[in-house]
Amino acid sequence: MKVVIIGPAYPLRGGLATFDQRLCRAFTEEGHSSSIYSFSLQYPGFLFPGTTQYSSDPPPENIEIHTLINSISPLNWISTGNRLRKEAPDLLIVRYWLPFMGPALGTILRRVRKNRKTHIIAITDNVLPHEKRPGDMAFTKYLLKSCDAFITMSDEVMKDLRRFEKTKPAEKVIHPLYDNFGEIIPKATARAILNERFSFNISSTEKIILFFGFIRKYKGLDILLRAMAEPDIREAGIRLLVAGEYYDDEKMYLDLIGKLKIADRLILKTDFIPDSEVQYYLCAADAVIQPYRHATQSGVTPLAYHFEKPMVVSNVGSLPDHVIHEQTGLVAPPDPSSIAMAVLRFYELGEDYFIPHLRREKKKYSWKNLVNTILGLSHDIQK
């Protein structure tokens, strides 16, 4: 089949781009012709909370990427849609993660549909956004009505989807492993590399937990900081490594750190983490902590599975569906005391206790499974 993916890709950075590139490669590995249509302008500067939208890593090899879509130019939406209509792929897969993208992507898809050939399947990372804004419902409806079928990666998103589209085909698939960040390396080696590059001064034996990814309010870093101030955590000598860029008010977190007097328990690397460095942070940690206030699915979970790192997650959204309590990690309510108790329980059991369970469970997280589910939906679509 001829497959086109619409979504972020290099030189854009972040988890969506990483996912799209890995999915494109997975279709190629299965013998299909695949390419990505990405954004020449993804977000206007005033809407982007980070420092830059662009990657400092080298481009991915052997992936065809068309940097074309302008998210705020209706003329561009029409011309891109017309180009894809003429290209007439058998299957078009569109990533939908934010209502802001609804007008652009919905207009492109409506142009494509005029060829009466291309099947359109949306991977809906979010149907309802984490932070609500005017126009969310209308933009989402506009996008969803232009699609033939849907993939979700959590029951929460499937439930949201069915509020809008009650009859079109939809399947839930486990978020595949991020297996493109390198292999597992020894913990001591990873810590030595971070020490050398960033002067972290992490010893080979101390207890290190990791908060990884963009810092946004719903991810609950403030809850974790308060957990770090719990007396038993202090007494246990546990340190927290925060690796990810602020997409929220930095001052709020720094003020909280000062108020709690926990600066000596923290290692802060609050810049964007390039793909080439991800393995060092994951491999340096004992466990990955996701103290989210609410969640659909998380790309951090399959990342932790790939590097065989136990997780402590809050019992919100789909997080407990993918972390088996006291097997692949621990599940706790999203409050400081409960998170602290779960971290202490992790060290009581020991990292090695979780490894066999992680290795068993990670086998479910395959890209081939996602590809086959998408192809199955495509075959089921009645044009």
C-alpha positions in Angstrom: 0.0 0.0 0.0 0.9 3.6 -0.4 0.8 5.2 3.1 1.0 8.8 4.1 1.3 10.0 7.7 0.2 13.6 8.5 1.9 14.8 11.7 5.0 16.4 13.2 8.4 15.1 12.0 12.0 16.2 11.7 13.2 19.0 12.0 10.4 19.4 14.5 11.2 17.8 17.9 9.3 15.9 20.6 7.4 12.7 21.2 4.9 13.1 18.3 7.7 13.5 15.8 9.5 10.5 17.2 6.4 8.5 17.1 5.5 9.4 13.5 9.0 8.6 12.3 9.0 5.3 14.0 5.5 4.4 12.6 6.7 5.4 9.1 9.6 3.1 9.5 7.3 0.3 10.7 5.2 0.5 7.6 8.3 0.4 5.4 9.5 -2.6 7.3 6.2 -4.4 6.4 6.8 -3.7 2.7 4.6 -0.6 2.2 5.6 2.7 0.6 5.4 5.3 3.4 6.1 9.0 3.9 5.3 11.8 6.2 3.7 15.2 5.5 4.9 17.5 8.3 4.6 21.1 9.3 6.5 24.1 7.9 4.8 26.0 10.7 3.4 23.9 13.5 2.6 26.5 16.2 2.9 30.3 16.0 5.5 31.5 18.4 3.1 33.0 20.9 1.3 29.7 21.3 4.5 27.6 21.8 5.5 27.4 25.5 9.1 26.0 25.0 12.3 27.5 23.8 12.4 26.1 20.3 10.2 23.8 18.1 13.2 22.3 16.3 15.5 19.4 16.9 19.3 19.6 17.2 19.7 16.0 16.3 20.6 14.8 12.8 17.7 13.9 10.5 16.4 10.3 10.6 17.8 8.1 7.8 15.7 6.6 5.0 12.4 8.4 5.9 10.7 10.6 3.3 9.5 13.8 5.0 7.7 16.6 3.3 7.9 19.8 5.4 4.8 21.5 4.0 1.8 22.2 6.2 1.2 25.7 7.7 -1.2 25.4 10.6 -2.5 29.0 10.3 -2.7 29.5 6.5 -6.1 28.4 4.9 -4.6 28.7 1.4 -1.8 26.3 2.4 -4.4 23.8 3.7 -6.2 23.8 0.4 -3.1 23.5 -1.7 -1.8 20.7 0.6 -5.1 18.9 0.4 -5.2 19.2 -3.4 -1.6 17.8 -3.6 -2.5 14.8 -1.5 -5.8 14.3 -3.3 -3.8 13.9 -6.6 -1.1 11.8 -4.9 -4.0 9.5 -3.9 -2.4 7.3 -1.2 -4.3 4.2 -0.3 -4.1 5.1 3.3 -3.7 8.4 5.1 -3.0 8.4 8.8 -3.4 11.7 10.6 -2.2 12.5 14.1 -4.7 14.5 16.2 -3.5 15.8 19.6 -4.8 19.3 19.9 -8.0 21.1 18.8 -5.9 24.0 17.4 -5.0 21.7 14.6 -8.6 20.8 13.8 -9.2 23.5 11.1 -6.0 22.9 9.2 -6.1 19.1 9.3 -9.8 18.9 8.8 -9.6 21.1 5.7 -6.7 19.1 4.2 -8.6 15.8 4.8 -11.8 17.1 3.2 -9.8 17.9 0.0 -8.2 14.5 0.0 -11.6 12.7 0.4 -12.7 14.1 -3.0 -10.5 11.4 -4.8 -12.9 8.7 -3.4 -9.9 6.4 -3.0 -7.9 7.3 0.1 -9.0 5.8 3.5 -8.4 8.2 6.3 -7.6 7.0 9.8 -6.9 9.3 12.7 -4.6 8.4 15.6 -6.3 10.4 18.4 -3.8 11.0 21.1 -6.3 13.4 22.7 -9.9 14.1 21.7 -10.4 16.5 24.5 -7.3 18.6 25.4 -5.6 18.7 28.8 -5.9 22.5 28.9 -9.3 23.7 27.6 -9.7 26.7 25.3 -12.5 28.3 23.3 -13.3 26.5 20.1 -12.1 23.1 21.3 -15.4 21.2 20.7 -16.1 22.8 17.2 -12.5 22.2 16.0 -12.6 18.6 17.2 -15.9 17.9 15.5 -14.6 19.4 12.3 -11.6 17.1 12.3 -13.3 13.9 13.3 -16.0 14.2 10.7 -13.4 14.2 8.0 -12.0 10.7 9.1 -13.2 7.2 8.3 -11.9 5.4 11.4 -9.8 5.9 14.5 -7.0 4.6 16.7 -6.9 5.4 20.3 -4.2 4.4 22.8 -6.4 4.4 26.0 -9.9 3.7 27.2 -10.1 7.4 28.3 -9.6 8.7 24.8 -12.0 6.0 23.3 -14.6 7.2 25.7 -14.1 10.8 24.6 -14.1 9.8 21.0 -17.5 8.1 21.3 -19.0 11.4 22.5 -18.4 12.7 19.0 -18.3 9.7 16.7 -20.6 6.9 17.9 -20.6 4.5 14.8 -17.4 4.9 12.8 -14.8 2.1 13.3 -12.3 2.6 16.2 -9.7 0.4 17.9 -7.6 0.8 21.0 -4.0 -0.2 20.7 -1.3 -0.1 23.3 1.2 2.7 22.7 4.2 0.9 21.1 7.7 0.9 22.7 10.0 3.8 21.9 12.8 1.4 20.8 14.7 4.0 18.8 16.6 5.7 21.6 19.4 3.1 21.8 20.0 0.1 23.9 20.0 -0.4 27.7 23.4 0.5 29.1 24.7 -0.1 32.6 23.5 2.3 35.2 27.0 3.3 36.4 27.9 4.0 32.8 24.9 6.2 32.2 25.5 8.2 35.4 29.2 8.6 34.6 28.2 10.1 31.2 25.7 12.5 32.7 28.3 13.5 35.3 30.9 14.2 32.7 28.6 16.2 30.4 26.5 18.1 32.9 28.5 18.0 36.2 25.7 16.2 38.0 27.8 14.4 40.6 25.6 11.3 40.8 27.4 8.4 42.5 27.1 4.9 41.2 25.2 3.7 44.3 22.8 6.5 45.4 19.0 6.3 45.0 17.8 8.2 42.0 14.2 8.5 40.7 13.4 10.3 37.4 10.7 12.7 36.3 11.0 12.8 32.5 9.3 14.9 29.8 7.8 18.3 29.4 6.8 20.0 32.6 3.1 20.9 32.5 0.7 21.4 35.4 -1.3 18.2 34.7 1.8 16.1 35.0 2.0 16.8 38.7 5.7 17.7 39.2 4.6 19.9 42.2 3.0 16.8 43.8 6.3 15.0 43.4 8.3 17.9 44.8 6.1 17.9 47.9 6.6 14.1 48.1 10.4 14.7 48.1 9.9 16.8 51.3 8.4 13.9 53.2 10.6 13.0 56.2 10.9 9.4 55.2 12.1 10.3 51.7 14.7 12.6 53.1 15.8 10.0 55.6 16.1 7.4 52.8 18.5 9.6 50.9 16.5 9.6 47.7 17.2 12.2 45.0 15.0 13.3 42.2 16.3 13.9 38.7 14.0 16.2 36.7 14.8 16.0 32.9 12.5 18.0 30.7 11.7 21.5 29.6 9.3 23.8 31.4 6.0 24.2 29.5 4.6 25.9 32.6 5.6 28.7 34.9 9.1 28.0 36.0 9.0 30.4 38.9 6.2 28.5 40.6 8.3 25.4 40.8 11.5 27.2 41.9 9.5 29.0 44.6 8.1 25.7 45.8 11.6 24.1 45.9 12.8 27.0 48.0 9.8 26.8 50.3 10.2 23.1 50.8 14.0 23.4 51.2 14.7 20.4 49.0 17.2 21.8 46.5 19.9 19.5 47.8 17.6 16.5 47.0 17.1 17.6 43.3 19.1 17.4 40.1 17.4 19.8 37.6 18.0 19.5 33.8 15.1 21.6 32.7 16.1 21.9 29.0 14.7 19.9 26.2 16.3 16.5 26.2 17.6 15.6 22.6 16.8 12.1 21.4 20.5 11.3 21.4 20.6 11.8 25.2 17.4 10.1 26.3 19.0 6.7 27.0 21.4 8.2 29.6 18.6 9.7 31.7 16.5 6.5 31.6 19.4 4.2 32.3 20.8 6.3 35.1 17.5 6.1 37.1 16.3 3.5 39.4 12.7 4.2 38.6 10.5 6.6 36.6 7.8 8.6 38.4 4.6 9.9 36.8 2.6 11.7 39.4 0.0 13.0 36.9 -3.2 14.8 38.0 -5.0 13.4 35.0 -3.9 11.6 31.9 -5.0 9.9 28.7 -1.9 7.8 27.8 1.7 8.7 28.3 4.7 8.3 25.9 6.9 8.0 29.0 5.4 4.6 29.9 6.6 2.8 26.7 9.9 4.5 27.1 10.3 3.1 30.6 9.3 -0.3 29.3 11.9 -0.2 26.6 14.7 0.6 29.1 13.2 -1.8 31.7 12.6 0.8 34.3 10.0 0.3 37.0 7.4 3.0 37.3 5.5 4.8 40.0 2.4 6.2 38.5 -0.8 7.9 39.8 -4.1 6.1 39.5 -5.6 8.4 36.9 -6.6 8.0 33.3 -5.0 5.0 31.5 -1.8 5.0 33.6 -2.9 2.1 35.8 -3.9 0.1 32.8 -0.3 -0.1 31.6 1.5 -0.4 34.9 0.8 -3.6 36.8 0.8 -2.8 40.5 3.8 -4.5 42.3 4.9 -6.1 39.1 6.0 -3.5 36.5 5.7 -0.7 39.0 3.5 0.8 41.7 0.2 2.7 41.5 -0.8 5.4 44.0 -3.2 8.3 44.4 -1.9 11.6 43.1 -1.0 13.2 46.5 2.4 13.8 48.0 2.1 11.3 50.9 0.9 8.4 48.7 3.5 9.0 46.0 6.2 9.1 48.7 5.0 5.8 50.2 5.0 4.2 46.7 8.6 5.4 46.1 9.6 3.9 49.5 7.8 0.7 48.6 9.7 0.5 45.4 13.1 0.6 47.2 11.8 -1.9 49.7 11.1 -4.4 46.9 14.2 -3.5 45.0 14.7 -2.7 41.3 15.6 -6.3 40.4 12.2 -7.5 41.7 10.5 -5.7 38.8 12.7 -6.7 35.9 11.2 -10.1 35.0 7.7 -8.6 35.0 8.9 -5.7 32.8 10.5 -8.0 30.3 7.4 -10.1 30.1 5.0 -7.2 29.7 7.0 -5.2 27.1 6.5 -7.9 24.5 2.9 -6.6 24.1 4.2 -3.1 22.9 5.0 -3.8 19.3 4.9 -1.5 16.3 3.8 -4.4 14.1 0.7 -4.7 16.2 -0.2 -1.0 15.6 0.5 -1.4 11.8 -1.7 -4.5 11.6 -4.5 -2.8 13.5 -4.4 0.2 11.2 -4.4 -2.0 8.1 -7.3 -4.0 9.5 -9.3 -0.8 10.0 -8.5 0.3 6.5 -9.9 -3.0 5.1 -13.1 -2.6 7.2 -13.8 0.9 5.9 -16.8 1.1 3.5 -16.3 3.9 1.1 
